[in-house]
């Protein structure tokens, strides 16, 4: 195995110098300056190669001494874990952070896309999401950025006429156009212009489409807040029409409003699922649902601006609000128990001892998902 004695040598070689320079910038002054310009960490491998499925019985990095290469998800997890710890340290010291932006889903198994859904900030490629509608829907809900390069896909894996980019774009996924191996694949000195011009020609993209894709590209990028504010508007990080500076993005407000409304309706279903379970469990509390768009007077009276919003009412007065998912971990992946605890904290329902949902979980035996051993790298639909 040469100088590499275990898998632990790989994350050590990458991350130990980064931790050292974060703790003491004078230890590696050139690396300290270089890291100010680094915004992302990529993970690239030959996804077409078959690999062993990861299991909970896999050895730790220090114990991985056999000749077999770990699975993609094994690499992804340990890159994410080290990067997460590093970023927390860098935040505490007021330094720039590094996002995990992996290549994923250009070929290979569904595990790759599942792993990066859990760990990555954005991904490159992702064309295999066309084969897995459930994962595609999760990427849509989470609005994980997909930086796609149709010309690269056309050269290596998938013909342009079968590329899912236009379908992903129409469905509201957070897609952008990017380059990949421009010296090998592209033919001009402006490879990104090639991607845009050919995409516009083949898929009949309008000016509004191109402006939206360009705005997505800036939003996904690692450029500073100041530069993003300058390029696409000071409120670019907000959802809905309020985020859109039409004078800078050239994206019509009605387009942004439509995309935001559809996304919020989908997210509302996530909340509804949890509330239906809680309503059956807590008969001491009355649960009511209103459509804010069809009940503008009531929504205004309750001061509901962001969807979804839970107005917590006690003694005929609004006592508290749960707005969006900020208080529930910031994502749609919160559990019914977490929402139950938040409502119990506001004293709008009674919770004595352990949650009934948590108890039912612990009493249920764990099941594993059986999957095929053969990696599906076929391009068939």
C-alpha positions in Angstrom: 0.0 0.0 0.0 3.0 2.3 -0.1 3.1 5.2 2.3 -0.7 5.1 2.9 -1.2 2.7 5.8 -4.9 3.3 6.4 -7.7 5.5 5.2 -7.1 7.8 8.1 -3.9 9.1 6.3 -6.1 10.7 3.7 -8.3 13.0 5.9 -5.2 13.6 8.0 -3.2 14.9 5.0 -6.0 17.1 3.9 -7.4 18.5 7.1 -4.6 18.6 9.7 -2.8 21.5 8.0 -6.1 23.3 7.7 -6.8 22.9 11.5 -3.2 23.9 12.3 -3.4 27.1 10.2 -6.8 28.0 11.6 -5.5 27.7 15.2 -2.2 29.5 14.4 -2.1 31.4 11.0 1.6 32.1 11.5 2.3 28.4 11.3 1.5 28.4 7.5 1.2 32.0 6.4 0.9 31.2 2.7 -1.8 28.6 3.3 -3.6 31.1 5.6 -3.7 33.7 2.7 -4.8 31.0 0.2 -7.7 29.8 2.4 -9.2 33.3 2.3 -9.9 32.6 -1.4 -11.2 29.0 -1.0 -15.0 28.7 -0.9 -15.6 25.0 -1.6 -14.3 21.5 -1.3 -15.1 19.1 -4.1 -15.1 15.3 -4.0 -14.5 13.7 -7.4 -14.1 10.0 -8.3 -15.0 7.6 -11.1 -18.7 7.2 -10.1 -19.1 4.6 -12.9 -17.0 2.0 -11.0 -19.0 -0.6 -8.9 -18.4 -0.3 -5.2 -19.4 -2.1 -2.0 -22.5 -0.7 -0.3 -21.7 1.1 3.0 -23.0 -0.5 6.2 -22.9 0.3 9.9 -20.3 -2.5 10.3 -17.7 -0.7 8.2 -14.4 -0.1 10.0 -13.3 3.3 11.1 -10.8 5.2 9.0 -7.8 4.1 11.2 -9.0 0.5 10.9 -9.5 0.6 7.1 -6.3 -1.1 6.0 -7.5 -3.5 3.3 -6.9 -3.0 -0.4 -10.5 -2.1 -1.3 -11.4 1.5 -1.8 -14.2 2.8 0.5 -17.6 3.6 -0.9 -18.4 7.2 -2.1 -20.7 7.8 0.8 -17.8 6.8 3.2 -15.6 9.5 1.7 -18.5 12.0 1.7 -19.3 11.5 5.4 -15.7 11.9 6.6 -15.1 14.9 4.3 -18.3 16.5 5.7 -17.5 15.6 9.3 -14.1 17.1 9.2 -15.2 20.2 7.2 -18.1 20.8 9.6 -15.7 20.8 12.6 -13.2 23.0 10.8 -15.8 25.5 9.8 -17.1 25.9 13.4 -13.6 26.6 14.5 -13.0 29.1 11.7 -16.3 30.8 12.5 -15.3 31.3 16.1 -12.1 32.9 14.9 -13.9 35.2 12.4 -12.4 33.4 9.4 -14.0 32.4 6.1 -15.7 29.0 5.9 -15.5 26.3 3.2 -18.6 24.6 1.8 -18.8 21.0 0.8 -19.6 20.9 -3.0 -19.2 17.4 -4.3 -19.5 15.9 -7.7 -22.4 13.5 -7.4 -25.0 11.6 -9.5 -23.3 11.8 -12.9 -23.2 8.0 -12.9 -23.1 5.3 -10.4 -25.5 4.3 -7.6 -28.3 6.1 -5.8 -26.2 6.1 -2.6 -24.1 8.9 -4.0 -27.0 11.3 -4.3 -28.5 10.2 -1.0 -25.1 10.8 0.7 -24.7 14.3 -0.8 -28.3 15.2 0.0 -27.4 14.7 3.7 -23.9 16.3 3.6 -23.4 18.7 0.7 -24.2 22.4 0.3 -24.4 22.1 -3.5 -23.5 19.4 -5.9 -22.0 19.2 -9.4 -23.9 17.3 -12.1 -26.8 15.3 -10.5 -28.2 14.0 -13.8 -29.1 10.6 -12.2 -31.8 12.3 -10.2 -34.0 11.7 -13.2 -34.0 8.0 -12.3 -35.0 8.6 -8.6 -38.2 10.8 -8.3 -38.2 10.7 -4.5 -34.7 12.0 -4.2 -35.4 14.6 -6.9 -38.3 15.8 -4.8 -36.1 16.1 -1.7 -33.5 18.1 -3.6 -36.3 20.4 -4.7 -37.7 20.9 -1.2 -34.2 21.5 0.2 -33.3 23.7 -2.8 -29.8 22.1 -2.9 -28.0 23.7 -5.8 -27.2 21.6 -8.9 -24.4 23.0 -11.1 -24.9 21.0 -14.3 -22.7 20.8 -17.4 -24.8 19.3 -20.2 -21.8 19.4 -22.7 -19.7 17.4 -20.3 -22.5 14.9 -19.8 -23.0 14.7 -23.6 -19.2 14.0 -24.0 -19.1 11.3 -21.3 -22.4 9.9 -20.2 -25.7 11.3 -21.6 -26.8 12.7 -25.0 -28.0 16.3 -24.9 -31.5 15.3 -26.1 -31.9 13.1 -23.0 -30.3 15.5 -20.5 -32.7 16.3 -17.6 -31.6 19.9 -17.2 -34.7 21.4 -18.8 -37.0 19.1 -16.9 -35.3 20.0 -13.6 -35.5 23.7 -14.4 -39.2 23.5 -15.2 -39.9 21.7 -12.0 -38.2 24.4 -9.9 -35.0 22.7 -8.8 -32.2 25.1 -8.0 -30.2 24.5 -11.2 -27.4 26.4 -12.9 -25.1 25.9 -15.8 -21.4 25.3 -15.3 -18.3 24.0 -17.1 -16.5 20.7 -16.4 -13.0 19.9 -17.8 -13.1 22.8 -20.3 -9.7 21.9 -21.9 -11.0 18.5 -22.7 -14.6 19.1 -23.6 -15.1 22.7 -24.8 -14.0 24.2 -28.1 -13.6 27.9 -27.4 -11.9 30.3 -25.0 -15.3 30.9 -23.3 -16.5 27.5 -22.2 -19.3 28.9 -20.0 -20.7 30.9 -22.9 -20.7 27.6 -24.9 -22.8 26.0 -22.2 -25.3 28.8 -22.2 -25.6 29.3 -25.9 -26.0 25.6 -26.7 -28.5 25.1 -23.9 -30.5 28.1 -25.1 -30.5 26.8 -28.7 -31.3 23.2 -28.0 -33.9 23.7 -25.3 -35.4 27.0 -26.6 -34.7 28.9 -23.4 -36.1 32.4 -23.2 -34.2 35.5 -22.0 -36.1 35.2 -18.7 -35.0 31.5 -18.4 -31.4 32.5 -19.0 -31.6 35.3 -16.5 -33.0 33.0 -13.8 -30.3 30.4 -14.4 -27.7 33.1 -14.2 -29.1 34.4 -10.9 -29.1 30.8 -9.6 -25.5 30.5 -10.5 -24.5 33.6 -8.5 -26.7 32.5 -5.6 -25.0 29.1 -5.5 -21.5 30.5 -5.8 -19.1 31.1 -3.0 -18.7 34.8 -3.8 -18.9 37.2 -0.8 -22.2 38.7 0.5 -21.0 42.1 -0.8 -20.4 40.8 -4.3 -23.7 38.9 -4.5 -25.6 42.0 -3.2 -23.9 44.1 -5.9 -24.7 41.6 -8.7 -28.3 40.4 -7.8 -29.6 42.7 -5.1 -29.3 43.4 -1.4 -32.1 41.0 -0.5 -30.9 38.1 -2.7 -30.9 35.7 0.3 -34.6 36.1 1.0 -37.3 34.0 -0.7 -40.1 35.3 -2.8 -40.5 38.6 -4.8 -38.9 40.6 -2.0 -35.5 39.0 -2.8 -35.7 39.9 -6.5 -34.1 43.1 -7.6 -35.4 43.1 -11.2 -33.1 45.9 -12.2 -30.1 43.6 -11.5 -31.4 40.1 -12.2 -33.8 40.8 -15.1 -36.0 38.0 -13.7 -39.7 39.0 -13.7 -41.3 39.3 -10.3 -44.2 37.2 -11.3 -41.8 34.3 -12.1 -40.2 34.5 -8.7 -43.5 34.8 -7.0 -44.9 31.7 -8.8 -41.8 29.6 -7.9 -42.0 30.7 -4.3 -45.7 30.1 -4.0 -45.5 26.5 -5.4 -42.5 25.7 -3.1 -44.2 27.0 0.0 -47.3 25.0 -0.8 -45.2 21.9 -1.0 -43.4 22.8 2.3 -46.8 23.4 3.9 -47.6 19.7 3.3 -44.6 18.8 5.4 -46.0 20.8 8.4 -49.5 19.4 7.8 -48.3 15.8 8.2 -46.9 16.5 11.6 -49.9 18.5 12.8 -52.3 15.7 11.8 -50.4 13.3 14.0 -50.4 15.8 16.9 -54.1 16.5 16.5 -54.9 12.9 17.1 -52.6 12.6 20.1 -53.5 15.9 21.8 -57.3 16.2 22.0 -56.9 18.9 24.6 -55.8 21.3 21.9 -57.8 22.5 18.9 -55.9 22.5 15.6 -57.2 24.6 12.7 -55.8 25.1 9.2 -56.5 28.1 7.0 -55.4 28.9 3.4 -53.7 32.3 3.8 -54.3 33.3 0.2 -58.0 32.5 0.3 -58.4 34.1 3.7 -56.5 37.4 3.4 -58.5 39.2 6.1 -57.8 36.5 8.7 -54.1 36.2 7.6 -53.7 40.0 8.0 -55.5 39.9 11.4 -53.2 37.1 12.6 -50.1 38.9 11.1 -49.2 36.0 9.0 -46.5 37.0 6.4 -44.3 33.9 5.9 -45.7 30.5 5.0 -45.8 28.1 6.8 -46.7 29.9 10.0 -48.3 28.5 13.2 -50.2 31.0 15.2 -50.3 29.7 18.8 -53.5 31.1 20.5 -54.3 31.0 24.2 -57.3 32.7 25.8 -58.5 34.0 22.5 -55.2 35.9 21.9 -52.2 35.1 19.8 -49.5 34.2 22.3 -46.7 33.0 20.1 -45.7 32.1 16.5 -43.7 29.4 14.9 -42.5 31.0 11.6 -41.1 28.8 8.9 -38.6 26.2 10.1 -36.1 28.4 11.8 -37.0 27.2 15.3 -37.1 23.5 14.1 -33.6 23.1 12.9 -33.8 25.4 9.9 -34.9 22.5 7.5 -37.9 20.5 6.6 -36.3 17.4 8.2 -37.6 18.1 11.7 -39.5 15.3 13.6 -43.0 15.4 15.1 -41.4 15.2 18.6 -39.4 18.4 17.9 -42.6 20.2 16.9 -44.5 18.8 19.8 -41.8 20.0 22.3 -41.9 23.5 20.7 -45.7 23.7 21.1 -45.5 22.3 24.7 -42.9 25.0 25.5 -45.5 27.6 24.4 -48.0 25.8 26.6 -50.6 25.2 23.9 -50.5 21.5 24.5 -49.7 19.2 27.4 -46.6 17.0 27.3 -45.9 14.9 30.4 -42.9 12.7 30.4 -41.6 11.1 27.1 -43.3 12.0 23.8 -45.6 9.2 22.6 -44.0 9.5 19.2 -40.5 9.0 20.6 -41.7 6.0 22.7 -43.3 4.3 19.7 -40.0 4.8 17.8 -37.9 3.1 20.5 -40.3 0.2 20.8 -40.1 -0.5 17.1 -37.4 -2.7 15.9 -34.9 -1.3 13.4 -35.3 -2.3 9.8 -32.7 -2.2 7.0 -33.4 -1.4 3.4 -32.4 -4.2 1.1 -30.9 -3.1 -2.2 -29.3 -4.7 -5.2 -25.6 -5.3 -5.0 -25.0 -4.2 -8.6 -24.3 -0.6 -9.1 -26.8 0.9 -11.6 -24.6 2.9 -13.9 -26.9 2.5 -17.0 -28.2 5.5 -18.8 -31.6 3.9 -19.5 -34.7 5.6 -18.2 
